[in-house]
Amino acid sequence: MGYELAFVASLLHMAADALAEARTAQAEIALHAAAAFLREHLMPWVGEFLDALQVRADTPFCRGAAMLCRDTLRVVAGFPGESGQ
């Protein structure tokens, strides 16, 4: 899951850089790519994985990290402009 999240982070970073330089078309491409990757490759299985992690975690920190990751992915996967299809 770490590599998948790093890939999404790099796409979001590219989008932020493009927006900072007023390259809105490139930012839009990066945002749509991040959303598509999340929707097609990560979201189908990550909820079940994070649920299992939260249940089996030995520490409150790990349980909290699983909850934070799940909620963050829900927000990022549903940012404006994405239809979810």
VOPAGU-2260 file (C-alpha; in pm, 1 decimal, decimal comma):
REM VOPAGU-2260
SITE   aa  ch    i         X         Y         Z
SITE  MET   A    0       0,0       0,0       0,0
SITE  GLY   A    1     295,2     231,2      59,0
SITE  TYR   A    2     394,7     240,9    -307,0
SITE  GLU   A    3      38,2     309,5    -415,0
SITE  LEU   A    4       6,7     598,4    -170,3
SITE  ALA   A    5     344,5     737,1    -276,7
SITE  PHE   A    6     231,5     728,4    -640,4
SITE  VAL   A    7     -89,2     916,4    -557,0
SITE  ALA   A    8     110,8    1167,9    -353,3
SITE  SER   A    9     344,0    1229,2    -648,2
SITE  LEU   A   10      47,6    1291,3    -878,8
SITE  LEU   A   11    -106,1    1533,3    -630,0
SITE  HIS   A   12     229,2    1707,4    -591,6
SITE  MET   A   13     253,0    1743,4    -970,5
SITE  ALA   A   14     -97,7    1892,6    -972,1
SITE  ALA   A   15      -6,8    2141,3    -699,2
SITE  ASP   A   16     309,5    2246,1    -882,6
SITE  ALA   A   17     115,4    2291,9   -1204,7
SITE  LEU   A   18    -147,3    2504,3   -1030,4
SITE  ALA   A   19     123,0    2717,1    -869,7
SITE  GLU   A   20     254,4    2788,4   -1219,3
SITE  ALA   A   21     -96,0    2849,4   -1363,6
SITE  ARG   A   22     -78,3    2537,1   -1580,2
SITE  THR   A   23    -437,4    2436,3   -1516,7
SITE  ALA   A   24    -457,7    2178,4   -1796,6
SITE  GLN   A   25    -161,3    1985,8   -1656,8
SITE  ALA   A   26    -302,8    2012,0   -1305,2
SITE  GLU   A   27    -633,5    1872,4   -1423,2
SITE  ILE   A   28    -460,8    1579,5   -1594,6
SITE  ALA   A   29    -265,9    1494,5   -1277,8
SITE  LEU   A   30    -577,3    1522,9   -1058,7
SITE  HIS   A   31    -780,9    1299,8   -1287,8
SITE  ALA   A   32    -496,3    1047,2   -1300,9
SITE  ALA   A   33    -477,9    1038,5    -919,9
SITE  ALA   A   34    -852,9     992,5    -888,4
SITE  ALA   A   35    -861,6     720,6   -1154,9
SITE  PHE   A   36    -575,0     532,2    -990,6
SITE  LEU   A   37    -745,1     549,5    -652,7
SITE  ARG   A   38   -1079,7     443,6    -791,7
SITE  GLU   A   39    -950,2     158,6   -1008,0
SITE  HIS   A   40    -652,1      22,6    -816,1
SITE  LEU   A   41    -666,9     115,8    -450,7
SITE  MET   A   42   -1021,6     177,6    -333,8
SITE  PRO   A   43   -1156,2    -167,0    -435,3
SITE  TRP   A   44    -946,9    -339,6    -166,7
SITE  VAL   A   45    -802,9     -83,0      70,6
SITE  GLY   A   46   -1114,3     -51,1     288,6
SITE  GLU   A   47   -1107,1    -418,6     378,9
SITE  PHE   A   48    -732,3    -401,9     440,7
SITE  LEU   A   49    -762,5     -98,5     667,9
SITE  ASP   A   50   -1054,6    -255,1     856,5
SITE  ALA   A   51    -841,8    -563,2     925,3
SITE  LEU   A   52    -547,3    -346,8    1027,1
SITE  GLN   A   53    -763,1    -147,6    1265,2
SITE  VAL   A   54    -902,0    -465,3    1428,9
SITE  ARG   A   55    -565,1    -638,5    1459,5
SITE  ALA   A   56    -353,1    -336,5    1553,7
SITE  ASP   A   57    -160,3    -376,8    1877,1
SITE  THR   A   58    -140,3      -5,3    1953,4
SITE  PRO   A   59    -376,7     291,6    1949,9
SITE  PHE   A   60    -134,6     462,8    1711,9
SITE  CYS   A   61    -174,2     191,4    1446,7
SITE  ARG   A   62    -552,2     188,6    1489,3
SITE  GLY   A   63    -557,7     565,9    1449,2
SITE  ALA   A   64    -330,3     551,2    1145,9
SITE  ALA   A   65    -567,7     304,6     978,0
SITE  MET   A   66    -865,3     530,8    1049,2
SITE  LEU   A   67    -682,7     840,2     926,1
SITE  CYS   A   68    -569,5     664,8     609,2
SITE  ARG   A   69    -923,1     543,4     531,4
SITE  ASP   A   70   -1079,7     885,6     585,1
SITE  THR   A   71    -809,3    1065,1     387,4
SITE  LEU   A   72    -847,4     827,7      93,5
SITE  ARG   A   73   -1224,5     879,6      94,2
SITE  VAL   A   74   -1176,4    1255,7      73,3
SITE  VAL   A   75    -903,0    1243,8    -191,2
SITE  ALA   A   76   -1087,4     988,0    -404,5
SITE  GLY   A   77   -1396,3    1208,2    -408,2
SITE  PHE   A   78   -1248,1    1551,0    -470,8
SITE  PRO   A   79   -1449,7    1786,8    -694,3
SITE  GLY   A   80   -1459,5    1709,2   -1063,2
SITE  GLU   A   81   -1462,1    1333,2   -1026,4
SITE  SER   A   82   -1773,4    1135,9   -1108,4
SITE  GLY   A   83   -1661,4     816,5    -935,0
SITE  GLN   A   84   -1698,9     618,4   -1258,0
